């Protein structure tokens, strides 16, 4: 199941990025969603993500990405931990609530793609 989810979300992110080759990128800016999906993939892969890395995944200016990251932390969807070896660096990850919500979204997305009840 986890590998299905990983492949699905990676392909979804790739397709989202491809839209900007066809139409103006500013039409599709969803920095919070992009960060959440990137953190989900990273969690499935067992990778740690720095706050800077999460902001990069948002594909928006750094100040905008940081505002969204802070909002996700405030909402309890993302947790931030310091790096004892580097006081200027922090790591971020999905909260269990956010992970579970994205799992449900992926299941629904896969169900629709397979022609499930809502996709018939």
Backbone as a printed PyTorch tensor [residue, N CA C, xyz], in Angstrom:
tensor([[[  0.8240,  -1.1940,   0.0000],
         [  0.0000,   0.0000,   0.0000],
         [  0.8630,   1.2510,   0.0000]],

        [[  1.8800,   1.3070,   0.8520],
         [  2.7220,   2.5010,   0.9310],
         [  3.4020,   2.7870,  -0.3960]],

        [[  3.8340,   1.7270,  -1.1100],
         [  4.5050,   1.9700,  -2.3880],
         [  3.5070,   2.4830,  -3.4260]],

        [[  2.2530,   2.0050,  -3.4010],
         [  1.2140,   2.5520,  -4.2820],
         [  1.0050,   4.0340,  -4.0050]],

        [[  0.9560,   4.3750,  -2.7310],
         [  0.7520,   5.7690,  -2.3430],
         [  1.9380,   6.6220,  -2.7800]],

        [[  3.1330,   6.1050,  -2.5710],
         [  4.3420,   6.8350,  -2.9460],
         [  4.3570,   7.1160,  -4.4440]],

        [[  4.1100,   6.1160,  -5.2410],
         [  4.1100,   6.2740,  -6.6970],
         [  3.0040,   7.2330,  -7.1300]],

        [[  1.8330,   7.0890,  -6.5490],
         [  0.6990,   7.9400,  -6.9020],
         [  0.9950,   9.4070,  -6.6110]],

        [[  1.5010,   9.6960,  -5.4210],
         [  1.7580,  11.0890,  -5.0530],
         [  2.9190,  11.6510,  -5.8680]],

        [[  3.9500,  10.8750,  -6.0990],
         [  5.0560,  11.3510,  -6.9620],
         [  4.5430,  11.7090,  -8.3490]],

        [[  3.7360,  10.8410,  -8.9420],
         [  3.1890,  11.1070, -10.2770],
         [  2.2710,  12.3270, -10.2650]],

        [[  1.4890,  12.4530,  -9.2240],
         [  0.5930,  13.6080,  -9.0900],
         [  1.4070,  14.9020,  -9.0250]],

        [[  2.4600,  14.9110,  -8.2070],
         [  3.3180,  16.0980,  -8.1000],
         [  3.9900,  16.4110,  -9.4350]],

        [[  4.4540,  15.3860, -10.1280],
         [  5.0870,  15.5810, -11.4390],
         [  4.0890,  16.2040, -12.4180]],

        [[  2.8670,  15.7120, -12.4120],
         [  1.8320,  16.2500, -13.3070],
         [  1.5000,  17.6960, -12.9400]],

        [[  1.4510,  17.9930, -11.6450],
         [  1.1860,  19.3730, -11.2090],
         [  2.2760,  20.3070, -11.7000]],

        [[  3.5130,  19.8770, -11.6040],
         [  4.6340,  20.7110, -12.0620],
         [  4.5990,  20.8920, -13.5750]],

        [[  4.1170,  19.8940, -14.2970],
         [  4.0550,  19.9630, -15.7480],
         [  3.0620,  20.9880, -16.2680]],

        [[  2.0850,  21.3350, -15.4450],
         [  1.0860,  22.3210, -15.8880],
         [  1.7260,  23.6530, -16.2120]],

        [[  2.7710,  24.0180, -15.4540],
         [  3.3870,  25.3370, -15.6600],
         [  4.1360,  25.4300, -16.9840]],

        [[  4.3760,  24.3030, -17.6300],
         [  4.9680,  24.3380, -18.9680],
         [  3.9050,  24.6980, -20.0090]],

        [[  2.6520,  24.5570, -19.6410],
         [  1.5520,  24.7900, -20.5740],
         [  0.8160,  26.1070, -20.3310]],

        [[  0.7340,  26.4870, -19.0630],
         [ -0.0010,  27.6870, -18.6690],
         [  0.7980,  28.4250, -17.6050]],

        [[  0.4970,  29.6990, -17.3500],
         [  1.2500,  30.4530, -16.3400],
         [  1.2340,  29.7700, -14.9650]],

        [[  2.4020,  29.6200, -14.3860],
         [  2.5520,  28.9070, -13.1140],
         [  1.7350,  29.5270, -11.9850]],

        [[  1.5590,  30.8520, -12.0010],
         [  0.8350,  31.5010, -10.8960],
         [ -0.6260,  31.0690, -10.8170]],

        [[ -1.1380,  30.4590, -11.8620],
         [ -2.5110,  29.9390, -11.8230],
         [ -2.6460,  28.7460, -10.8930]],

        [[ -1.5300,  28.0990, -10.5910],
         [ -1.5800,  26.8260,  -9.8780],
         [ -0.8710,  26.8420,  -8.5270]],

        [[ -0.5680,  27.9830,  -7.9870],
         [  0.1820,  28.0600,  -6.7330],
         [ -0.6610,  27.5530,  -5.5580]],

        [[ -0.2550,  26.4560,  -4.9920],
         [ -0.8630,  25.8940,  -3.7880],
         [  0.2810,  25.4720,  -2.8670]],

        [[  1.0030,  26.4420,  -2.3190],
         [  2.2140,  26.1040,  -1.5660],
         [  1.9840,  25.1660,  -0.3920]],

        [[  0.9010,  25.3380,   0.3370],
         [  0.6610,  24.4710,   1.4960],
         [  0.4620,  23.0320,   1.0460]],

        [[ -0.3280,  22.8260,   0.0050],
         [ -0.5990,  21.4770,  -0.4940],
         [  0.6720,  20.8460,  -1.0300]],

        [[  1.4570,  21.6090,  -1.7750],
         [  2.7170,  21.0740,  -2.3000],
         [  3.6640,  20.6710,  -1.1710]],

        [[  3.7380,  21.4910,  -0.1280],
         [  4.5950,  21.1430,   1.0120],
         [  4.0980,  19.8850,   1.7070]],

        [[  2.7970,  19.8110,   1.9430],
         [  2.2420,  18.6360,   2.6200],
         [  2.5070,  17.3620,   1.8210]],

        [[  2.2860,  17.4200,   0.5150],
         [  2.5290,  16.2290,  -0.3110],
         [  4.0060,  15.8580,  -0.3390]],

        [[  4.8840,  16.8480,  -0.4230],
         [  6.3170,  16.5670,  -0.4140],
         [  6.7430,  15.9500,   0.9210]],

        [[  6.2090,  16.4600,   2.0100],
         [  6.5270,  15.8930,   3.3230],
         [  5.9810,  14.4700,   3.4500]],

        [[  4.8360,  14.2170,   2.8670],
         [  4.2610,  12.8710,   2.8720],
         [  5.1740,  11.8950,   2.1390]],

        [[  5.6080,  12.2630,   0.9370],
         [  6.5250,  11.4120,   0.1640],
         [  7.8160,  11.1940,   0.9430]],

        [[  8.3510,  12.2590,   1.5100],
         [  9.5990,  12.1430,   2.2740],
         [  9.4290,  11.2120,   3.4610]],

        [[  8.2810,  11.2950,   4.1140],
         [  8.0180,  10.4150,   5.2560],
         [  7.9560,   8.9550,   4.8070]],

        [[  7.2970,   8.6950,   3.6850],
         [  7.2270,   7.3210,   3.1760],
         [  8.6050,   6.7970,   2.7950]],

        [[  9.4670,   7.6900,   2.3280],
         [ 10.8210,   7.3000,   1.9390],
         [ 11.7920,   7.2770,   3.1150]],

        [[ 11.3420,   7.7280,   4.2850],
         [ 12.1950,   7.7450,   5.4640],
         [ 13.2360,   8.8490,   5.4490]],

        [[ 12.9700,   9.9260,   4.7040],
         [ 13.9180,  11.0410,   4.6140],
         [ 13.5230,  12.1650,   5.5590]],

        [[ 14.5260,  12.8150,   6.1310],
         [ 14.3080,  14.0260,   6.9260],
         [ 14.2680,  15.2100,   5.9660]],

        [[ 13.4350,  16.1840,   6.2890],
         [ 13.3010,  17.3690,   5.4500],
         [ 13.5750,  18.6020,   6.2960]],

        [[ 14.4630,  19.4410,   5.8080],
         [ 14.7220,  20.7020,   6.4960],
         [ 13.5960,  21.6720,   6.1820]],

        [[ 13.4670,  22.6950,   7.0060],
         [ 12.4650,  23.7290,   6.7360],
         [ 12.7360,  24.3730,   5.3840]],

        [[ 13.9880,  24.5760,   5.0510],
         [ 14.3530,  25.1470,   3.7540],
         [ 13.9100,  24.2140,   2.6240]],

        [[ 14.1140,  22.9210,   2.7930],
         [ 13.6880,  21.9480,   1.7860],
         [ 12.1870,  21.9530,   1.5950]],

        [[ 11.4430,  22.0750,   2.6900],
         [  9.9810,  22.1290,   2.5990],
         [  9.5480,  23.3850,   1.8530]],

        [[ 10.2260,  24.4820,   2.1130],
         [  9.9060,  25.7270,   1.4140],
         [ 10.2180,  25.6080,  -0.0760]],

        [[ 11.3070,  24.9480,  -0.4130],
         [ 11.6520,  24.7420,  -1.8260],
         [ 10.5560,  23.9540,  -2.5460]],

        [[  9.9660,  22.9910,  -1.8610],
         [  8.9260,  22.1570,  -2.4670],
         [  7.6770,  22.9590,  -2.8150]],

        [[  7.5070,  24.1160,  -2.1930],
         [  6.3180,  24.9250,  -2.4260],
         [  6.3390,  25.6300,  -3.7750]],

        [[  7.5070,  25.7830,  -4.3740],
         [  7.6550,  26.4140,  -5.6960],
         [  7.0730,  27.8230,  -5.7410]],

        [[  7.2610,  28.5480,  -4.6550],
         [  6.8670,  29.9530,  -4.5850],
         [  8.0370,  30.7130,  -3.9550]],

        [[  8.0060,  32.0410,  -3.9540],
         [  9.0900,  32.7860,  -3.3070],
         [  9.2960,  32.3360,  -1.8600]],

        [[ 10.5500,  32.3540,  -1.3960],
         [ 10.8480,  31.8680,  -0.0400],
         [ 10.0150,  32.5070,   1.0680]],

        [[  9.7690,  33.8050,   0.9880],
         [  8.9910,  34.4570,   2.0470],
         [  7.5560,  33.9240,   2.0790]],

        [[  6.9820,  33.6750,   0.9190],
         [  5.6220,  33.1090,   0.8370],
         [  5.6130,  31.6880,   1.3820]],

        [[  6.6040,  30.9100,   0.9860],
         [  6.6850,  29.5210,   1.4510],
         [  6.8410,  29.4640,   2.9620]],

        [[  7.6750,  30.3280,   3.5210],
         [  7.8910,  30.3250,   4.9680],
         [  6.6140,  30.7120,   5.7110]],

        [[  5.8750,  31.6750,   5.1800],
         [  4.5870,  32.0240,   5.8020],
         [  3.6530,  30.8210,   5.8240]],

        [[  3.5840,  30.0850,   4.7070],
         [  2.7220,  28.9080,   4.6460],
         [  3.2160,  27.8080,   5.5650]],

        [[  4.5250,  27.6220,   5.6310],
         [  5.0700,  26.6030,   6.5360],
         [  4.7110,  26.9360,   7.9810]],

        [[  4.8730,  28.1920,   8.3610],
         [  4.5210,  28.6040,   9.7180],
         [  3.0300,  28.4030,   9.9870]],

        [[  2.2050,  28.6430,   8.9860],
         [  0.7570,  28.4320,   9.1360],
         [  0.4500,  26.9470,   9.3420]],

        [[  1.1260,  26.0770,   8.5860],
         [  0.9340,  24.6350,   8.7510],
         [  1.3520,  24.1770,  10.1430]],

        [[  2.4220,  24.7730,  10.6630],
         [  2.8540,  24.4690,  12.0380],
         [  1.7890,  24.9440,  13.0240]],

        [[  1.3060,  26.1830,  12.8350],
         [  0.2710,  26.7270,  13.7240],
         [ -0.9950,  25.8730,  13.7270]],

        [[ -1.3300,  25.2990,  12.5720],
         [ -2.5270,  24.4600,  12.4630],
         [ -2.3220,  23.0440,  13.0050]],

        [[ -1.0760,  22.7310,  13.3880],
         [ -0.7840,  21.4050,  13.9220],
         [ -0.6550,  20.3290,  12.8590]],

        [[ -0.4890,  20.7330,  11.6000],
         [ -0.3430,  19.7670,  10.5130],
         [  1.1120,  19.3880,  10.2720]],

        [[  2.0060,  20.2620,  10.6760],
         [  3.4430,  20.0450,  10.5180],
         [  4.1030,  20.3240,  11.8560]],

        [[  5.0890,  19.5070,  12.2010],
         [  5.8660,  19.7610,  13.4210],
         [  7.2820,  20.1490,  13.0080]],

        [[  7.8890,  20.9700,  13.8270],
         [  9.2350,  21.4620,  13.5610],
         [ 10.1200,  21.0760,  14.7380]],

        [[ 11.3100,  20.5380,  14.4270],
         [ 12.2740,  20.2060,  15.4750],
         [ 13.6040,  20.8490,  15.1300]],

        [[ 14.3070,  21.2740,  16.1400],
         [ 15.6100,  21.8960,  15.9350],
         [ 16.6830,  20.8630,  15.6450]],

        [[ 17.7590,  21.3370,  15.0810],
         [ 18.9230,  20.5040,  14.8140],
         [ 19.9910,  20.8840,  15.8320]],

        [[ 20.2970,  19.9970,  16.7820],
         [ 21.2810,  20.3400,  17.8110],
         [ 22.6620,  20.6610,  17.2370]],

        [[ 22.9720,  20.1140,  16.0790],
         [ 24.2810,  20.3560,  15.4690],
         [ 24.3430,  21.6880,  14.7260]],

        [[ 23.1840,  22.2630,  14.4110],
         [ 23.1310,  23.5170,  13.6590],
         [ 21.9260,  24.3020,  14.1480]],

        [[ 22.1760,  25.2910,  14.9750],
         [ 21.0880,  26.0470,  15.5880],
         [ 20.2630,  26.8420,  14.5820]],

        [[ 20.7790,  27.0330,  13.3800],
         [ 20.0500,  27.7830,  12.3570],
         [ 19.2000,  26.8860,  11.4680]],

        [[ 19.2490,  25.5840,  11.6940],
         [ 18.5100,  24.6420,  10.8540],
         [ 17.4420,  23.9420,  11.6850]],

        [[ 16.3050,  23.7220,  11.0620],
         [ 15.2720,  22.9200,  11.7070],
         [ 14.7400,  21.9190,  10.6930]],

        [[ 14.1780,  20.8620,  11.2190],
         [ 13.5680,  19.8320,  10.3880],
         [ 12.0640,  19.8800,  10.5890]],

        [[ 11.3310,  19.5040,   9.5430],
         [  9.8740,  19.5070,   9.6160],
         [  9.3440,  18.1620,   9.1590]],

        [[  8.1680,  17.8350,   9.6470],
         [  7.5160,  16.5900,   9.2600],
         [  6.0240,  16.7050,   9.4770]],

        [[  5.3020,  15.7820,   8.8900],
         [  3.8500,  15.7690,   9.0400],
         [  3.4490,  15.3140,  10.4300]],

        [[  2.4090,  15.9080,  10.9390],
         [  1.8120,  15.4160,  12.1750],
         [  1.0380,  14.1390,  11.8290]],

        [[  0.7570,  13.3110,  12.8090],
         [ -0.0590,  12.1160,  12.5390],
         [ -1.4100,  12.4730,  11.9070]],

        [[ -2.0050,  13.5720,  12.3210],
         [ -3.2880,  14.0020,  11.7630],
         [ -3.1560,  14.3050,  10.2720]],

        [[ -2.1160,  15.0430,   9.8950],
         [ -1.9040,  15.3840,   8.4840],
         [ -1.5870,  14.1300,   7.6790]],

        [[ -0.7550,  13.2550,   8.2370],
         [ -0.4020,  12.0170,   7.5240],
         [ -1.6620,  11.1980,   7.2390]],

        [[ -2.5060,  11.0550,   8.2460],
         [ -3.7420,  10.2870,   8.0880],
         [ -4.6670,  10.9400,   7.0580]],

        [[ -4.7700,  12.2670,   7.0720],
         [ -5.6300,  12.9680,   6.1090],
         [ -5.1260,  12.7550,   4.6850]],

        [[ -3.8310,  12.8170,   4.4860],
         [ -3.2800,  12.6210,   3.1430],
         [ -3.4550,  11.1620,   2.7220]],

        [[ -3.2830,  10.2350,   3.6490],
         [ -3.5470,   8.8210,   3.3370],
         [ -4.9750,   8.6500,   2.8190]],

        [[ -5.9230,   9.2680,   3.4940],
         [ -7.3260,   9.1680,   3.0600],
         [ -7.5190,   9.8100,   1.6920]],

        [[ -6.8640,  10.9560,   1.4550],
         [ -6.9750,  11.6090,   0.1530],
         [ -6.4140,  10.7120,  -0.9480]],

        [[ -5.2570,  10.0910,  -0.6950],
         [ -4.6570,   9.2090,  -1.7020],
         [ -5.5820,   8.0310,  -1.9810]],

        [[ -6.1650,   7.4420,  -0.9500],
         [ -7.0990,   6.3250,  -1.1450],
         [ -8.2910,   6.7640,  -1.9970]],

        [[ -8.8320,   7.9360,  -1.7010],
         [ -9.9560,   8.4580,  -2.4930],
         [ -9.5260,   8.7210,  -3.9330]],

        [[ -8.3510,   9.3030,  -4.1040],
         [ -7.8210,   9.6000,  -5.4330],
         [ -7.6440,   8.3070,  -6.2330]],

        [[ -7.0810,   7.2930,  -5.6040],
         [ -6.8930,   6.0070,  -6.2830],
         [ -8.2340,   5.3590,  -6.6150]],

        [[ -9.1890,   5.4840,  -5.7090],
         [-10.5090,   4.9120,  -5.9420],
         [-11.1740,   5.5490,  -7.1590]],

        [[-11.0830,   6.8530,  -7.2680],
         [-11.6610,   7.5570,  -8.4130],
         [-10.9620,   7.1310,  -9.6980]],

        [[ -9.6540,   7.0170,  -9.6570],
         [ -8.8910,   6.6040, -10.8440],
         [ -9.2550,   5.1860, -11.2730]],

        [[ -9.5980,   4.3430, -10.3050],
         [ -9.9700,   2.9600, -10.6180],
         [-11.4430,   2.8440, -11.0130]],

        [[-12.1630,   3.9660, -10.9650],
         [-13.5790,   3.9320, -11.3110],
         [-14.4520,   3.5230, -10.1460]],

        [[-14.0440,   3.8900,  -8.9300],
         [-14.8070,   3.5560,  -7.7340],
         [-16.1770,   4.2010,  -7.7500]],

        [[-16.9180,   3.9950,  -6.6810],
         [-18.3140,   4.4270,  -6.5940],
         [-18.4940,   5.8820,  -6.9700]],

        [[-17.6270,   6.7600,  -6.4850],
         [-17.7550,   8.1850,  -6.7880],
         [-17.2760,   8.5050,  -8.1920]],

        [[-16.4790,   7.6330,  -8.7940],
         [-15.9040,   7.9060, -10.1070],
         [-16.6530,   7.2600, -11.2500]],

        [[-17.7350,   6.5630, -10.9360],
         [-18.4870,   5.8460, -11.9920],
         [-19.3470,   6.7960, -12.7830]]])
